[in-house]
Amino acid sequence: MNSILPSFTVLAAGARPAKPLVSVVMVVYWTGEALVESIRHVLAEPMVDEFVIVDNGSPPEDVDMLRALGLTEPRVQLVQGHGNVGFAKGANLGASVAQGEYLIFLNPDANLQPDCVPSMVSAFRGQPVPTVMGARVMNIDGTEQRGGRRGEVTPVTTLLSLSQLSQKVARFKRFEIHREHEPLPAEPTQMPTISGACFALRRADFDFLAGFDEGYFLHVEDVDLCWRARQAGGQVLFHPNARVIHLGHTSLEHPVKVEFHKGVGLARYFIKRADNIQRYVLAVMLAPLILGLSVCRPAINARLRKG
């Protein structure tokens, strides 16, 4: 959180609780119809004392809706006027406004389920600093979504995942890091990487990690946060009982643009975490391939669905 953010305005209907326990931070940018339902689920959760919505830029109808909400719902803090600064900067901005002891970062196309917030908050008791707590991310049909619990994200696992070779070719299946098909644990379990769709940190965890790395514009900042927490001697937990339904693919942005940012983020992440010259050179050399596969992934997925 060391960059100078553009000026912004905070719009609120009334005073916040003297000492909020739980703050939800949501970064919004051209989300589409899913936004209203996601907001409704947050406001239906009685444990949420404060709801910080960071509007990175929305269509006029959504801007009007958000402003009306900020003027009428006392728990909502609406942050506007700073432009599209990306997710990491937007999330840091929201965290700087939030006053809660627990910070829950939620995608604007994700719907909190009744057990999600209470389960995550209670599970922090006795956990070391820093701890990142990931929710159980689900599809609409109740199945566990891909990406909610993952192994170590490396150049090799990423290339095999983007190309889908780790799913399609038997000899490469040992490189598959997605664990949604494994038995569900009975309690919060350590996991190298969780999903950015819904996760929580205590304020102490967030401050210890200095928030999100703002060098990421969109995607991979969650992977980076998990890695830094583990590098700092902390932990990442997957909570099987903290459920959230994630619609996904609701953004009005073109999917190729979204995948481009993901590819850039992955390349940056591998270069950042390279701990010797050989890995640094490898990360740099693989960066164009990772970016290319990311950009081509929508077309690859569409072809596989037709096949």
PyMOL commands that set and color helices and strands:
alter all, ss='L'
color gray80, all
select helices_A, chain A and resi 34-43+60-72+87-97+116-123+155-162+165-168+170-175+203-208+221-231+255-273+277-306
alter helices_A, ss='H'
color red, helices_A
select strands_A, chain A and resi 9-12+22-28+50-55+76-80+102-106+110-112+131-138+149-150+189-190+193-194+198-202+235-246
alter strands_A, ss='S'
color yellow, strands_A
deselect
rebuild
show_as cartoon
